[in-house]
Amino acid sequence: MSLFDKKSPDPDGYPAPNQDEEPLAHEVDWTPQEEAKAKRKLDFIIMPLLTLGFFCLQLDRGNISNAITDNMMEDVGITQNQFNVGQQMLSLGIVLFEIPSNMVLYRVGPGKWLTLQLFLFGTVSTFQAWQNSYGSFIASRFLLGITESGFIPGGLWTLSTWYTRTETAKRVMFFYFGNQFGQASSKLLAYGILHMRGVAGRAGWFWLFVIMGIFTVASGFVLGFFLPDSFKNPHSTFLPRVKIFSEREIHILCTRVLLDDPMKGKKKKRIGRAGFKKALTNWRLYVHVLITLSNNGPQRAFDTYAPSLVREFGFGALSSNALASVGLFLQIPTSWTFSYISDHYNKRGPTVVTALSCHVLGYIFNRGFTELNGVRGAKYFGVVWTQTFGTFSHPLNIAWMSLTCEDSEERALAMAMVIMGANIAGIYGAQIFRSDDKPRYRRAFSVGIGVLAFGLILAIFRYIDDRRLRRKGRRQSTIGPARTSSISHSNQDSEKVGDKAGSPPSEREDPRRQIVDLVK
């Protein structure tokens, strides 16, 4: 049985709700056919809209890597090292405003806030086309980071409110495909758009920012007309009187979520001091944050400079963008396979270790192949390999980390820690590829190998620790029933323990503790 199929054995064993909490008395009064129809309608509304938003975010965040292949740095008048500072400002803006953004979302609702964010960062992305100095470049990257902050955890939080635990894991994967597809598509689209150099006397990168930014703003209208806010306000921002769901559908969708996890009906106003203490004193959470820091720095750096690296191999300036998208498209089925193994077979540690190992190997390939002369096929293979395996250990690590937490408060704080860690990684990662290291980037690849190897060692250490906890939990679960039950009961209990042998002790103690709660 999958981890996400577990339900609380005692859903009524919670204290009475406070005044700011919803009642928890619910029962099933619908047919399976009604539920399937309502859920299918939800899928066709929620999932395409959130994935579209993530797609737009990645287009606007990543199109800068395509722009620099069209001489953007020379046109604006900035050096490569100044460009790196701009990338740092993007990550800094996200880090500083991540929590305030989520506080606003919590108050006004995801329908309104996520729609507004698309308008904001779409507008900033569009006006990047008119940057003409180092100052305007720095300001636009920082503003883009501010306006994009909080969108990803906001999307995750929205999914957790509409879906049950068994359903959310797969939909989170689908949500992240918007990011991966955006990464790949931005480079492929750039190949065509950059051919517009000379139109109206403008550079190709000018049209790249304008077209992709306008597309994001237009997508904001799509979310504004169709994205519902919440169960209490199941209407879109621009059509507040139009019912997206019927009263019956809302009743079914809301009740099934609360039956799956009654804690979702107990919405706390704030996280208490005890929750902060528990999270900040859990050393295992810091290990997962360090794994994220180790993986995401080299990954962000490589993604930014991948088209430029391909261009250095001797490929055309524009075709290098299309070639740099191949590994990102291959990443989509690869990450799906790893995610399926991680979830279905409960192989959290092994999938993270394998993904990090492949990422390290990619940097080793690049470090070695760049020393070869005239073998651009081998060099390009190193780029494709690194792109294919460079990203998805991050969401796998998040899923693994969430199972280390004992309650929703600790999970929410852990999520905040790891997201901030991912963006801090972008700050140092922006300086890995520097101008004095061109064109082979020996130092950059060597630093990447060292940083990734450190993350791999941490993942292996955490996996060994996880196995120790599992063995300890199995022993405790096997000995306990034998002291208090008859032999027949003991045999039955042993079979039950065997079914859960692959789960850490904390999962058996609190079956509600799942990844979908981590953004509550």
C-alpha positions as CSV (number, residue, x, y, z in Angstrom):
1,M,0.0,0.0,0.0
2,S,1.3,3.4,-0.9
3,L,2.2,5.9,1.8
4,F,-0.5,8.2,0.4
5,D,-3.2,5.7,0.9
6,K,-3.0,5.8,4.7
7,K,-5.8,7.4,6.7
8,S,-6.2,8.3,10.3
9,P,-7.6,5.4,12.4
10,D,-9.3,7.8,14.7
11,P,-10.5,10.8,12.8
12,D,-12.7,11.9,15.7
13,G,-9.9,11.9,18.2
14,Y,-9.2,15.6,18.0
15,P,-10.0,18.3,20.5
16,A,-13.0,20.5,19.8
17,P,-12.3,23.2,17.2
18,N,-11.5,26.7,18.3
19,Q,-13.6,29.6,17.1
20,D,-11.4,30.0,14.0
21,E,-11.7,26.4,13.0
22,E,-14.4,24.5,11.1
23,P,-16.5,21.7,12.5
24,L,-15.2,18.3,11.7
25,A,-18.5,16.3,11.7
26,H,-18.8,15.0,8.1
27,E,-20.1,11.8,6.4
28,V,-20.2,10.3,2.9
29,D,-23.6,11.0,1.4
30,W,-22.7,10.7,-2.3
31,T,-22.1,7.9,-4.8
32,P,-18.7,7.0,-6.2
33,Q,-19.9,8.2,-9.6
34,E,-20.8,11.6,-8.2
35,E,-17.4,11.9,-6.6
36,A,-15.5,10.8,-9.8
37,K,-17.4,13.4,-11.9
38,A,-16.7,16.2,-9.4
39,K,-13.0,15.3,-9.2
40,R,-12.7,15.1,-13.0
41,K,-14.2,18.5,-13.3
42,L,-11.8,19.8,-10.6
43,D,-8.8,18.3,-12.5
44,F,-9.8,20.0,-15.8
45,I,-10.0,23.4,-14.0
46,I,-7.4,23.5,-11.3
47,M,-4.5,21.5,-12.8
48,P,-4.2,23.2,-16.2
49,L,-4.4,26.7,-14.6
50,L,-1.8,26.1,-12.0
51,T,0.5,24.4,-14.4
52,L,0.1,27.3,-16.9
53,G,1.1,29.7,-14.1
54,F,4.3,27.7,-13.3
55,F,5.0,27.4,-17.0
56,C,4.9,31.2,-17.4
57,L,7.0,31.7,-14.3
58,Q,9.8,29.5,-15.7
59,L,9.5,31.2,-19.1
60,D,10.1,34.7,-17.6
61,R,12.7,33.5,-15.1
62,G,14.8,31.5,-17.7
63,N,14.5,33.5,-20.9
64,I,17.6,35.5,-19.8
65,S,19.8,32.5,-20.5
66,N,18.6,32.5,-24.1
67,A,18.9,36.3,-24.5
68,I,22.7,36.3,-23.7
69,T,23.3,34.1,-26.8
70,D,21.9,37.0,-28.8
71,N,24.6,39.5,-27.5
72,M,22.3,40.9,-24.9
73,M,25.2,41.6,-22.5
74,E,27.1,43.6,-25.2
75,D,23.9,45.5,-26.2
76,V,23.1,46.5,-22.6
77,G,26.7,47.2,-21.7
78,I,27.3,44.7,-18.9
79,T,30.0,42.1,-18.3
80,Q,29.5,38.4,-17.5
81,N,30.4,39.0,-13.9
82,Q,27.8,41.9,-13.7
83,F,25.3,39.6,-15.3
84,N,26.0,37.1,-12.5
85,V,25.2,39.8,-9.9
86,G,21.8,40.3,-11.6
87,Q,21.1,36.6,-11.3
88,Q,21.9,36.9,-7.6
89,M,19.5,39.8,-7.2
90,L,16.7,37.7,-8.7
91,S,17.3,35.0,-6.1
92,L,17.6,37.6,-3.3
93,G,14.3,39.1,-4.2
94,I,12.6,35.7,-4.0
95,V,14.3,34.9,-0.6
96,L,13.3,38.3,1.0
97,F,9.7,38.3,-0.1
98,E,8.8,34.6,-0.1
99,I,7.2,34.6,3.4
100,P,5.4,38.0,3.0
101,S,4.0,36.8,-0.3
102,N,2.6,33.7,1.3
103,M,1.1,35.7,4.1
104,V,-0.8,37.8,1.5
105,L,-2.0,34.7,-0.3
106,Y,-3.2,33.2,3.0
107,R,-5.3,36.3,3.6
108,V,-6.7,37.2,0.2
109,G,-6.9,33.6,-1.3
110,P,-5.0,31.9,-4.1
111,G,-7.4,32.9,-6.9
112,K,-6.8,36.6,-6.4
113,W,-3.1,36.5,-5.4
114,L,-1.8,34.0,-8.0
115,T,-3.7,35.9,-10.7
116,L,-2.1,39.2,-9.6
117,Q,1.3,37.7,-9.5
118,L,1.1,36.6,-13.1
119,F,0.2,40.2,-14.1
120,L,3.1,41.6,-12.0
121,F,5.9,39.4,-13.1
122,G,4.6,39.3,-16.6
123,T,4.8,43.1,-16.7
124,V,8.3,43.2,-15.2
125,S,9.5,40.6,-17.7
126,T,8.1,42.6,-20.6
127,F,9.8,45.8,-19.6
128,Q,13.1,44.0,-19.4
129,A,13.2,44.6,-23.1
130,W,13.9,48.3,-22.5
131,Q,16.9,47.8,-20.2
132,N,19.9,49.7,-21.4
133,S,22.4,49.9,-18.5
134,Y,23.7,47.9,-15.6
135,G,21.4,49.7,-13.2
136,S,18.3,49.0,-15.1
137,F,19.4,45.3,-15.5
138,I,19.9,44.9,-11.7
139,A,16.6,46.7,-10.9
140,S,14.6,44.5,-13.4
141,R,16.1,41.2,-12.0
142,F,15.4,42.2,-8.4
143,L,11.8,43.3,-9.2
144,L,11.3,40.0,-11.1
145,G,12.4,38.1,-8.0
146,I,10.0,40.1,-5.8
147,T,7.0,39.5,-8.0
148,E,7.7,35.8,-8.5
149,S,8.3,35.1,-4.8
150,G,5.7,32.8,-3.2
151,F,4.1,31.6,-6.4
152,I,5.5,28.0,-6.2
153,P,4.5,27.4,-2.5
154,G,1.2,29.2,-3.2
155,G,0.5,26.7,-6.0
156,L,1.4,23.8,-3.7
157,W,-0.8,25.2,-0.9
158,T,-3.7,25.5,-3.4
159,L,-3.4,21.9,-4.4
160,S,-3.4,20.7,-0.8
161,T,-6.7,22.5,-0.1
162,W,-8.6,20.9,-3.1
163,Y,-7.2,17.4,-3.1
164,T,-6.8,14.4,-0.7
165,R,-3.4,13.1,0.2
166,T,-3.5,10.1,-2.2
167,E,-4.4,12.5,-5.0
168,T,-2.1,15.4,-4.3
169,A,1.3,13.6,-4.8
170,K,0.6,12.9,-8.5
171,R,-0.8,16.4,-9.0
172,V,2.2,18.0,-7.4
173,M,4.3,16.1,-10.0
174,F,2.1,17.4,-12.7
175,F,2.4,20.9,-11.3
176,Y,6.2,20.7,-11.4
177,F,6.0,19.5,-15.1
178,G,4.9,23.1,-15.8
179,N,8.3,24.2,-14.6
180,Q,10.2,21.5,-16.5
181,F,8.2,22.1,-19.7
182,G,8.7,25.8,-19.3
183,Q,12.5,25.3,-19.0
184,A,12.6,23.2,-22.1
185,S,10.1,25.2,-24.2
186,S,11.7,28.6,-23.4
187,K,14.9,27.5,-25.2
188,L,13.0,26.0,-28.1
189,L,10.8,29.1,-28.5
190,A,13.8,31.4,-28.2
191,Y,15.3,29.7,-31.3
192,G,12.4,31.1,-33.3
193,I,11.9,34.4,-31.6
194,L,15.6,35.4,-31.7
195,H,15.4,35.3,-35.5
196,M,13.4,38.5,-35.2
197,R,16.6,40.5,-34.8
198,G,16.2,43.6,-37.0
199,V,12.4,43.7,-36.9
200,A,11.5,47.4,-36.1
201,G,15.2,47.9,-35.7
202,R,15.2,45.9,-32.4
203,A,17.5,43.1,-31.2
204,G,16.1,39.5,-31.1
205,W,16.3,39.4,-27.3
206,F,14.1,42.5,-27.2
207,W,11.3,40.6,-28.8
208,L,12.0,37.6,-26.6
209,F,11.2,39.6,-23.5
210,V,8.2,41.3,-25.0
211,I,6.5,38.2,-26.5
212,M,7.0,36.0,-23.5
213,G,6.1,38.8,-21.0
214,I,2.8,39.5,-22.9
215,F,2.0,35.8,-23.0
216,T,2.3,35.8,-19.2
217,V,0.1,38.8,-18.8
218,A,-2.5,37.2,-21.1
219,S,-2.3,34.0,-19.0
220,G,-3.1,36.2,-15.9
221,F,-6.4,36.9,-17.5
222,V,-7.0,33.2,-18.0
223,L,-6.4,32.5,-14.3
224,G,-8.5,35.6,-13.4
225,F,-11.5,34.2,-15.3
226,F,-11.3,30.6,-14.3
227,L,-9.3,29.9,-11.2
228,P,-11.6,29.4,-8.2
229,D,-10.5,30.9,-4.9
230,S,-11.5,28.3,-2.2
231,F,-14.3,26.0,-1.0
232,K,-15.8,29.0,0.8
233,N,-15.5,31.2,-2.2
234,P,-15.6,28.9,-5.3
235,H,-15.6,31.8,-7.8
236,S,-13.0,33.3,-10.0
237,T,-11.6,36.8,-9.4
238,F,-13.1,38.4,-12.6
239,L,-16.4,36.5,-12.4
240,P,-17.4,36.6,-8.7
241,R,-21.0,35.8,-9.4
242,V,-20.5,32.9,-11.8
243,K,-20.6,29.4,-10.2
244,I,-17.7,27.3,-11.4
245,F,-19.0,24.4,-9.3
246,S,-22.5,23.5,-8.2
247,E,-23.4,23.5,-4.5
248,R,-23.5,19.7,-4.6
249,E,-20.0,19.5,-6.2
250,I,-18.6,21.8,-3.6
251,H,-20.1,19.8,-0.8
252,I,-18.6,16.6,-2.2
253,L,-15.2,18.1,-2.9
254,C,-14.9,19.8,0.4
255,T,-16.2,17.0,2.6
256,R,-14.0,14.3,1.0
257,V,-10.9,16.4,1.8
258,L,-11.9,16.8,5.4
259,L,-12.8,13.1,5.7
260,D,-9.3,12.3,4.4
261,D,-7.6,14.6,6.8
262,P,-9.7,16.3,9.5
263,M,-6.8,18.5,10.4
264,K,-7.4,20.5,7.2
265,G,-10.6,21.7,8.9
266,K,-8.5,23.0,11.8
267,K,-6.9,26.0,10.4
268,K,-4.6,27.7,12.9
269,K,-4.0,31.4,12.8
270,R,-0.4,31.0,13.6
271,I,2.4,28.6,14.3
272,G,3.2,28.4,18.0
273,R,6.6,28.6,19.8
274,A,6.6,24.8,20.3
275,G,6.3,24.3,16.5
276,F,9.3,26.6,15.9
277,K,11.3,24.8,18.5
278,K,10.6,21.4,17.1
279,A,11.5,22.3,13.6
280,L,14.6,24.3,14.5
281,T,16.0,21.6,16.7
282,N,15.5,18.8,14.2
283,W,18.9,18.2,12.8
284,R,17.6,16.0,10.0
285,L,15.8,19.0,8.5
286,Y,19.1,20.8,8.2
287,V,20.6,17.9,6.4
288,H,17.8,18.1,3.8
289,V,18.3,21.8,3.4
290,L,22.0,21.3,2.9
291,I,21.2,18.7,0.2
292,T,19.1,21.3,-1.6
293,L,21.8,24.0,-1.3
294,S,24.3,21.5,-2.7
295,N,22.2,20.5,-5.7
296,N,20.4,23.7,-6.7
297,G,23.5,26.0,-6.9
298,P,25.2,24.0,-9.6
299,Q,21.9,23.3,-11.3
300,R,20.8,26.9,-11.5
301,A,24.3,27.9,-12.8
302,F,24.3,25.2,-15.5
303,D,20.8,26.0,-16.6
304,T,21.7,29.7,-17.1
305,Y,24.8,29.0,-19.1
306,A,23.8,25.8,-21.0
307,P,22.9,27.7,-24.3
308,S,26.2,29.6,-24.0
309,L,28.2,26.4,-23.4
310,V,26.6,24.8,-26.5
311,R,27.5,27.9,-28.5
312,E,31.1,27.6,-27.3
313,F,31.3,24.1,-28.8
314,G,30.9,25.6,-32.2
315,F,27.2,25.5,-32.8
316,G,25.3,28.5,-34.2
317,A,24.2,31.3,-31.8
318,L,20.5,30.7,-32.3
319,S,20.5,26.9,-32.9
320,S,22.4,26.5,-29.5
321,N,19.1,27.5,-27.8
322,A,17.2,24.7,-29.5
323,L,20.0,22.2,-28.8
324,A,20.0,23.2,-25.1
325,S,16.4,22.2,-24.8
326,V,16.9,18.5,-25.6
327,G,18.1,17.5,-22.1
328,L,15.3,19.4,-20.5
329,F,12.7,17.6,-22.6
330,L,14.3,14.3,-21.7
331,Q,14.2,15.3,-18.0
332,I,10.3,15.1,-18.0
333,P,9.9,11.4,-18.5
334,T,13.0,10.7,-16.4
335,S,11.7,12.7,-13.4
336,W,8.3,11.0,-13.8
337,T,10.0,7.6,-13.5
338,F,12.0,8.6,-10.5
339,S,9.0,10.1,-8.8
340,Y,6.9,7.0,-9.4
341,I,9.6,4.7,-7.9
342,S,10.0,7.1,-4.9
343,D,6.3,7.2,-4.2
344,H,5.0,3.7,-5.3
345,Y,7.9,1.7,-3.7
346,N,8.7,4.1,-0.9
347,K,12.3,4.5,-2.1
348,R,12.8,8.1,-0.9
349,G,16.5,7.9,-0.1
350,P,17.7,5.7,-3.0
351,T,16.0,7.9,-5.6
352,V,17.6,11.1,-4.2
353,V,21.0,9.4,-4.0
354,T,20.7,8.1,-7.5
355,A,19.6,11.4,-8.9
356,L,22.5,13.2,-7.2
357,S,25.0,10.6,-8.4
358,C,23.8,11.2,-12.0
359,H,24.1,15.0,-11.5
360,V,27.7,14.6,-10.2
361,L,28.5,12.4,-13.1
362,G,27.2,15.0,-15.5
363,Y,29.6,17.6,-14.1
364,I,32.4,15.1,-14.3
365,F,31.5,14.5,-18.0
366,N,31.6,18.2,-18.7
367,R,34.9,18.7,-16.9
368,G,36.6,15.9,-18.9
369,F,35.0,16.5,-22.3
370,T,35.8,20.2,-22.4
371,E,39.5,19.3,-22.5
372,L,38.9,17.5,-25.8
373,N,39.5,19.4,-29.0
374,G,37.2,19.0,-32.0
375,V,34.8,16.5,-30.3
376,R,31.8,18.7,-29.9
377,G,29.4,15.7,-30.0
378,A,30.9,14.4,-26.7
379,K,30.8,17.8,-25.2
380,Y,27.1,18.2,-26.2
381,F,26.4,14.8,-24.6
382,G,27.7,16.1,-21.3
383,V,25.3,19.1,-21.5
384,V,22.3,16.8,-22.3
385,W,23.2,14.4,-19.5
386,T,23.5,17.2,-16.9
387,Q,20.2,18.8,-17.9
388,T,18.4,15.4,-17.8
389,F,19.5,14.6,-14.3
390,G,20.2,18.0,-12.7
391,T,16.8,19.2,-11.4
392,F,14.5,16.5,-10.0
393,S,16.4,15.4,-7.0
394,H,15.1,18.7,-5.4
395,P,11.4,17.7,-5.4
396,L,12.4,14.1,-4.4
397,N,14.3,15.5,-1.5
398,I,11.3,17.7,-0.4
399,A,9.1,14.6,-0.4
400,W,11.7,12.7,1.7
401,M,12.1,15.6,4.1
402,S,8.4,15.9,4.7
403,L,8.3,12.4,6.0
404,T,10.8,13.4,8.7
405,C,8.4,15.9,10.2
406,E,5.9,14.9,12.9
407,D,3.1,17.4,12.4
408,S,1.8,20.1,10.0
409,E,3.5,23.0,11.9
410,E,6.9,21.4,11.7
411,R,6.3,20.5,8.0
412,A,5.2,24.1,7.1
413,L,8.4,25.5,8.7
414,A,10.5,22.8,7.0
415,M,9.0,23.7,3.7
416,A,9.9,27.3,4.2
417,M,13.4,26.4,5.1
418,V,14.0,24.2,2.1
419,I,12.4,26.7,-0.4
420,M,14.6,29.5,1.0
421,G,17.6,27.1,0.8
422,A,16.8,26.6,-2.9
423,N,16.8,30.3,-3.6
424,I,19.9,30.9,-1.5
425,A,21.5,28.3,-3.7
426,G,20.7,30.5,-6.7
427,I,22.6,33.4,-5.0
428,Y,25.9,31.5,-4.8
429,G,25.3,29.5,-8.0
430,A,25.1,32.6,-10.0
431,Q,28.9,33.1,-9.5
432,I,30.1,29.6,-10.4
433,F,30.6,30.5,-14.1
434,R,32.8,33.6,-14.4
435,S,34.4,35.4,-17.3
436,D,38.0,34.6,-16.2
437,D,37.2,30.9,-16.4
438,K,36.0,30.9,-20.1
439,P,35.8,29.1,-22.4
440,R,36.5,25.7,-20.8
441,Y,35.2,26.7,-17.3
442,R,37.6,24.3,-15.6
443,R,37.1,25.9,-12.2
444,A,33.4,26.1,-12.5
445,F,33.0,22.4,-13.3
446,S,35.5,21.4,-10.5
447,V,33.6,23.5,-8.0
448,G,30.3,22.0,-9.1
449,I,31.8,18.5,-8.7
450,G,32.9,19.3,-5.1
451,V,29.6,20.9,-4.1
452,L,27.5,18.1,-5.6
453,A,29.7,15.4,-4.0
454,F,29.1,17.0,-0.6
455,G,25.4,16.8,-1.2
456,L,25.7,13.2,-2.3
457,I,27.6,12.3,0.9
458,L,24.9,14.0,3.0
459,A,22.2,12.1,1.1
460,I,24.0,8.8,1.7
461,F,24.4,9.6,5.4
462,R,20.7,10.5,5.7
463,Y,19.7,7.3,3.9
464,I,21.8,5.2,6.4
465,D,20.2,7.0,9.3
466,D,16.8,6.4,7.8
467,R,17.4,2.7,7.5
468,R,18.6,2.6,11.2
469,L,15.3,4.3,12.2
470,R,13.3,1.8,10.2
471,R,15.1,-1.2,11.8
472,K,14.5,0.3,15.3
473,G,10.9,0.9,14.5
474,R,10.4,-2.7,13.3
475,R,11.9,-4.1,16.5
476,Q,9.7,-1.9,18.7
477,S,6.6,-2.7,16.8
478,T,7.3,-6.5,16.9
479,I,8.2,-6.6,20.6
480,G,5.3,-4.4,21.8
481,P,2.3,-6.7,20.8
482,A,4.0,-9.8,22.1
483,R,4.0,-8.5,25.7
484,T,0.3,-7.7,25.8
485,S,-1.4,-10.1,23.4
486,S,-1.9,-13.8,23.0
487,I,0.1,-15.8,20.5
488,S,-2.5,-15.6,17.8
489,H,-2.9,-11.9,18.2
490,S,0.8,-11.5,18.2
491,N,1.0,-13.3,14.8
492,Q,-1.6,-11.0,13.4
493,D,0.2,-8.0,14.7
494,S,3.4,-9.2,13.2
495,E,1.8,-9.4,9.8
496,K,0.6,-5.9,10.1
497,V,4.0,-4.7,11.1
498,G,5.4,-6.5,8.1
499,D,3.1,-4.5,5.8
500,K,4.5,-1.3,7.2
501,A,8.1,-2.4,7.5
502,G,9.2,0.1,4.9
503,S,7.8,3.1,6.7
504,P,9.7,5.1,9.3
505,P,8.4,4.9,12.9
506,S,7.0,8.5,12.8
507,E,4.8,7.6,9.8
508,R,3.2,4.7,11.7
509,E,2.6,6.9,14.8
510,D,0.8,9.6,12.8
511,P,-0.6,8.5,9.4
512,R,-1.8,12.0,8.7
513,R,1.7,13.2,8.3
514,Q,2.0,13.5,4.5
515,I,3.5,15.9,2.0
516,V,0.3,17.6,1.1
517,D,0.1,19.1,4.6
518,L,3.4,20.8,4.4
519,V,2.1,24.0,3.0
520,K,-0.8,24.4,5.4
